[in-house]
């Protein structure tokens, strides 16, 4: 009889093979790794019964990633809240201040989605729990066929106490309306009712800090979000770094001296200044800096080459960091790459999908939230500008020759008026000269 591999998280056996492949040190690509054929044959043709494997559960905090032991989880139906790839992209500004509330505004949270973590009171082990917090699992679709699984289903995110109170009231109203017996009442309104406090990792002694992750999708999701210390994000949480600004000297701050004449500078000095400016703007998350970078790129061929070379260099540095973090799984490297990508104003999943051959066009798509592979619109054909050579008779308002046939009525009237004024001025000049001679 064939053996059956049971995974508690509900993921297929391919996910287990993927995790084994990455943990063994094989260099993974930037897309989801394929199933291991050897592991698949072992799962189908083996005659030994394999013990069920429980998927790990993690808490992601600003202090690091913690492994949650199974005895802390009192209730878990393993029903994550699914987030579409389009919604994940629209909520890009919340990736650096990640909380469950921001991604559940347009989603209905059901009782099956709630995971309850409990902490026993040592003074009263058979009474009410000392701490009881509600969490949800969020599973994000990658938005591409290259990703075989969702991201983030193994991470737990705490719900605010206000949201938990509303859920408790709705469950009570449902049970009262349907006359549910007290013996069959939900534990969420009884012994698993949440306590009004955000989770503090120090109180849970068995929470183990994780130094390395094994799952490919867990690593990639950890690079995609930056958590905060509370359940509701505030403007002061996880501020983006303030970029260094070079202040102009006082002599150049007056209106007349605000512009530098780069034509008088040596070529190598100009290129050095443009290189510093492009590097600062490429690593900035401000939209104004991106506009300034595009303006610098349009100055000349030399500045265009400087901007494109800088874009390739920045993307290659990020790409190398992502590859090293995926191979090692080190949490410190993962957080370092996460901060580099998010502080630049990019999205990690979009970056992974659109950096096979880093070019400036890749960065332009990432900054403007375009789909991978989208190319800019073609340039319009150059228009043939014909000279506007019009000859007028000084004694008549009619045209003698007009090479432009697509003029508007207003333009024609404007030219007639100008011709009339010029004729009047010429006649007045001629009469003035005649009077002087006489």
LINHU-V783796 format. One record per backbone hydrogen bond with DSSP energy under -1.0 kcal/mol. CO is the residue of the C=O (numbers start at 1). NH is the residue of the N-H. Records with the same first field share a line. If there is no record, write none. Layout:
BEGIN
CO: NH ; NH
END
This chain:
BEGIN
6: 53
7: 10
12: 15
13: 17
14: 18
15: 19
16: 20
17: 21
18: 22
19: 23
20: 24
21: 26
22: 25
36: 40
37: 41
38: 42
39: 43
40: 44
41: 45
42: 46
46: 3
53: 8
57: 68
58: 156
59: 66
61: 64
64: 61
65: 210
66: 59
67: 208
69: 72
72: 118
75: 116
81: 139
83: 141
84: 88
85: 89
86: 90
87: 91
89: 92
91: 94
92: 95
95: 226
101: 104
110: 113
111: 114
115: 135
116: 74 ; 75
117: 133
119: 130 ; 131
124: 127
131: 119
132: 195
133: 117
134: 159
135: 115
136: 157
137: 81
139: 83
140: 151
144: 147
151: 140
152: 155
154: 58
157: 136
160: 164
161: 165
162: 166
163: 167
164: 168
165: 169
166: 170
167: 171
168: 172
169: 173
170: 174
171: 175
172: 176
173: 177
174: 178
175: 180
182: 185
186: 189
187: 190 ; 192
190: 193
195: 197
200: 203
203: 205
204: 207
208: 67
211: 331
215: 219
216: 220
217: 221
218: 222
219: 223
221: 224
226: 98
234: 237
249: 252
250: 253
260: 262
261: 264
262: 265
266: 270
267: 271
268: 272
269: 273
270: 274
271: 275
272: 276
273: 277
274: 278
275: 279
276: 280
277: 281
278: 282
279: 283
281: 284
286: 290
287: 291
288: 292
289: 293
290: 294
291: 295
292: 296
293: 297
294: 298
296: 299
300: 304
301: 305
302: 306
303: 307
304: 308
305: 309
306: 310
307: 311
308: 312
309: 313
310: 314
311: 315
312: 316
313: 317
314: 318
315: 319
316: 320
317: 321
318: 322
319: 323
320: 324
321: 325
322: 326
323: 327
324: 328
325: 329
329: 213
330: 334
331: 335
332: 336
333: 337
334: 338
335: 339
336: 340
337: 341
338: 342
339: 343
341: 346
342: 345
347: 351
348: 352
349: 353
350: 354
359: 363
360: 364
361: 365
362: 366
363: 367
364: 368
365: 370
371: 374
383: 385
387: 389
391: 400
393: 396
408: 412
409: 413
410: 414
411: 415
412: 416
413: 417
414: 418
415: 419
416: 420
417: 421
418: 422
419: 423
420: 424
421: 425
422: 426
423: 427
424: 428
425: 429
426: 430
427: 431
428: 432
429: 433
430: 434
431: 435
432: 436
433: 437
434: 438
END
